[in-house]
C-alpha cells in the first residue's frame, strides 16, 4: 500500500462486478485496451447479495484486481419509494464482494460510491473530508448510508488486513446504457425520455420535477471508467477520491440543453410540489486532477451522444 507505487494490470485477471450496468459496461470497454483478462459473471449465475454464492465464485476464479460498480441505483422517486431495497441490496453487495476479495487473495479492489454520501448542506465544492460532517439528504439517505459503509469497509480492511482496497466517489453519471425508466431514472435520462416523447407526440410542454434551481455536476460514464482505471493503477490511500468534472449546471439549464439537443419546440413547466433534493452537488476534484487526470467530454457533446444512443435503442425495440 505504498503511496506512488503504480499497480500494473498487465496479465492480470480483472473482475468487473456489475458488468451489465452503465458503469460496469463502460469499464469493460475501457479495460479492453489494457493487456489484461476481463472476468465477469451475470446475476443469473451469481446473486451478489448472497455471501456463499459470491465467495464460491471468487474462490474459483481468483481475480487479481476487482472493480465494484455493482449496485442497486435510481433517482429520487426510486430512492424514496424503495428505501429497504436501496440500503439492503447495496450493503450486501459491497460487503460480500469486499470480504470475498480478501478471502480469495485479490491484490487490489476499487469500490465505487456516490456523491450523495456527503451532507446535504456541505460547503461547495465538496471535499473528501466533508464525509460524515452533517446530516444527509433525506430522499437518498438509504443509498448514501450503504455507500458510506462501503468506504468504511475498504478503510477497515486496509487497517486490519493490509488490503489494497480503495474507494472512488463519482458525481452524477450519464452515458450509453443509462436507465430511462421514469419510475427509477436519474434526472438527465428522465429529461431526455420525457422531452423526446413530447417532441414525438407534439406536446406543448414537459413537466420537470422541482424548482429547476438545484445545481448538479454530470460526468460521462466513459470518462468515469477511465478515471477508475487510472486510480486502480496510480492510487493507494485510505481516503476516498472524488471523480467529476468540477463544473455544474442548474436543472433548468440542463433541461434547456436537452431541449436543444432533442429539438423540442415546447416549454418546461416546473412542478414545485415535487422535491428538489440537495440544493447543490459539486465535487472538489483537486485530489484527482493533481495526480494527472481530468475529464474530457463536454456536457453538450455527451448529451448529444446519449440522445443518439437512446434513439437507436428505441428503433431496436420498435
Secondary structure, DSSP 4 states (H G I P E B T S, - for coil): --TT-----TT-EEEEETTTSHHHHHHHHHHTTSSSEEE---TTT--TT-HHHHHHHHHHH--SEEEE-------HHHHHH-HHHHHHHHHHHHHHHHHHHHHTT-SEEEEE--GGGS-TT--SSBPGGGTTSSPPPGGGHHHHHHHHHHHHHHHHHHHHH---EEEEEE-EEESTT----TTT--HHHHHHHHHHHHHHHT-SEEEEES-S--EE-EEEHHHHHHHHHHHHHH---SS-EEES-S--EEHHHHHHHHHHHHT--SEEEEETTS---SSEE-B--HHHHTTT------HHHHHHHHHHHHHHHHHHH-
